[in-house]
Amino acid sequence: MPSYMLIMRGTDESNAAMMADIEEMMARTRQFIEEMVKAGVLLAAEGLDDPRQGVVVDFSGEVPVVTDGPYGETKELFGGYFLLDVASKQEAVEWAKRVPAVTGSKIEVRRVAGEDEMPQDTAGTAEGRARI
């Protein structure tokens, strides 16, 4: 079956709304995760730390430039993901519609490329996955 990633995206405003009632949001998220586990579709799920703790490595010049977070003119930030093993994009979308989210948040649904779609000389190896 194909894998799909549900990418959680938020704005400063939606992240603030989520943090205002973080205990409720965490309880709803734990319940959602339990539902996915019971359905046998959850492969992984992770949330990311505050973007101010991150860095950006920018390759637009001749040498990479590292800049501390928060990110410059970003309107939405990647806040975490759910990785699902489902039968179709439509099934992934149905799960995405159930993600506990606050107003202003978005969930991007993307198919994860399979090993058979990787270059033949490195497909299936840890080295090959790391290069992509």
C-alpha positions, 0 to 999 in steps of 0.5 A: 500500500502507498504511504502518505504524509499528513503535514501539519502547517500553521501560522503564528496565529493558529499556533498561538490558538493551539498553545492557548489550550494545549492540554485539550489539543494534546488530549484530542491528538492522543485520541486521534493517534489511538484511532489511527493505531486501531485502524492499522494505518499509522506508521509514524507521527512527530511534532516539531519544536518551536521554529525559533529553536531551528536554523535555516541552511540557505543554498542560494549563494556560492556557499551555504549560509546558516541563519538562526530561526525563526524563519524569514518571510514564512507565512506557514510553518511545518509543525509536524506530521503523521505518516500513514499506510493507506490504500489511496490518496482519498483515504489519506484525505479522509484521515487528514480531515479528522486531524485535531486542528485549530482555525487557520491550520492546514494539513497537506497530504503528500504521497511518499515515493516508494523504493521502486521509484528511486534510482536503481543503483541506490534503491533500498539502501540507507545510503540511497535514501539519505542521498535523496 
